[in-house]
């Protein structure tokens, strides 16, 4: 697992920490609301997003996913393309990881990814 360390003055760290403890934003469109609902259905058993029904404890808290530089324990840059690939086939990217294959179609994956992109 890769780890990135950023050293900041205490005031900046405290501000960052306070922001990280906030709930995820409420979806601002019907498509994003659908993405949140699909995320909760497919991913919420393992992942948490604060302020939603997704309350899993096995996978990482994704409430502020897009504020991260990497995904997949530091294996990939955090971009829409890599995020889509990770969700679609995590075993191909990082064999042996604990994220299951969800068998989502492109039309199922797109609103979930769009929703995740709002989690800053």
C-alpha positions in Angstrom: 0.0 0.0 0.0 1.4 3.3 -1.0 1.3 6.3 1.3 1.7 9.9 0.6 2.7 12.4 3.4 2.0 16.1 3.2 3.5 18.3 5.9 1.5 21.5 6.6 1.4 24.1 9.4 -1.0 23.2 12.2 -3.7 25.7 11.1 -3.8 24.3 7.5 -3.9 20.8 8.8 -6.8 21.6 11.2 -8.7 23.2 8.3 -8.1 20.1 6.1 -9.1 17.8 8.8 -12.3 19.7 9.5 -13.2 19.6 5.8 -12.6 15.8 5.7 -15.1 15.3 8.5 -17.9 17.0 6.6 -20.7 15.1 4.9 -20.6 14.6 1.2 -22.5 17.1 -0.9 -26.1 16.5 -1.8 -26.5 15.5 -5.5 -27.4 18.5 -7.6 -29.1 16.7 -10.5 -31.3 13.7 -11.1 -28.4 11.9 -12.8 -26.2 12.4 -9.7 -29.1 11.4 -7.4 -29.4 8.2 -9.5 -25.6 7.7 -9.2 -25.8 8.1 -5.4 -28.7 5.5 -5.2 -26.7 3.1 -7.4 -23.6 3.7 -5.4 -25.5 2.9 -2.2 -27.0 -0.3 -3.8 -23.8 -1.7 -5.3 -21.0 -0.2 -3.1 -22.6 1.0 0.2 -22.3 -2.4 1.9 -18.5 -2.0 1.9 -17.9 1.8 1.5 -19.1 4.7 3.6 -20.1 8.1 2.2 -21.0 10.4 5.1 -24.5 11.9 4.8 -25.8 8.9 2.7 -27.1 5.4 3.4 -23.8 4.0 2.4 -22.4 2.9 5.7 -20.0 0.0 5.0 -16.9 -0.5 7.1 -14.8 -2.9 5.0 -13.7 -0.6 2.3 -12.4 3.0 2.6 -14.6 5.9 3.4 -15.2 7.7 0.1 -16.8 10.8 1.4 -14.0 13.0 -0.1 -12.7 10.6 -2.7 -11.8 13.3 -5.3 -9.6 15.2 -2.9 -7.2 12.2 -3.0 -4.3 12.1 -5.5 -4.5 8.3 -5.9 -6.9 5.4 -5.7 -6.5 1.6 -5.2 -4.1 2.0 -2.2 -1.9 4.4 -4.2 -1.7 2.1 -7.3 -3.5 4.5 -9.7 -3.8 8.3 -10.3 -7.2 9.5 -9.3 -8.7 10.4 -12.6 -12.2 9.6 -14.1 -10.7 7.0 -16.5 -8.7 5.1 -13.8 -11.6 5.4 -11.4 -13.9 3.8 -14.0 -11.4 1.0 -14.7 -10.9 0.4 -11.0 -14.7 0.0 -10.4 -15.2 -2.0 -13.6 -12.4 -4.6 -13.0 -10.4 -4.1 -9.8 -8.9 -7.6 -10.0 -7.4 -6.8 -13.5 -5.7 -3.7 -12.1 -4.6 -5.1 -8.7 -4.9 -8.9 -8.5 -5.8 -10.2 -5.1 -7.4 -7.0 -3.7 -10.6 -7.3 -1.7 -12.9 -5.3 -3.9 -15.3 -7.6 -5.7 -16.1 -7.6 -9.4 -19.5 -6.0 -9.7 -20.3 -6.8 -13.3 -21.7 -3.3 -14.0 -22.5 -2.3 -17.6 -21.3 1.0 -19.0 -24.7 2.6 -18.5 -24.8 1.4 -14.9 -21.2 2.5 -14.1 -21.4 6.0 -15.6 -23.8 7.6 -13.1 -21.9 6.0 -10.2 -18.6 7.4 -11.5 -20.3 10.8 -12.1 -21.6 10.8 -8.5 -18.2 9.8 -7.1 -16.6 12.7 -9.0 -18.6 15.1 -6.9 -17.1 13.8 -3.6 -14.4 16.4 -3.0 
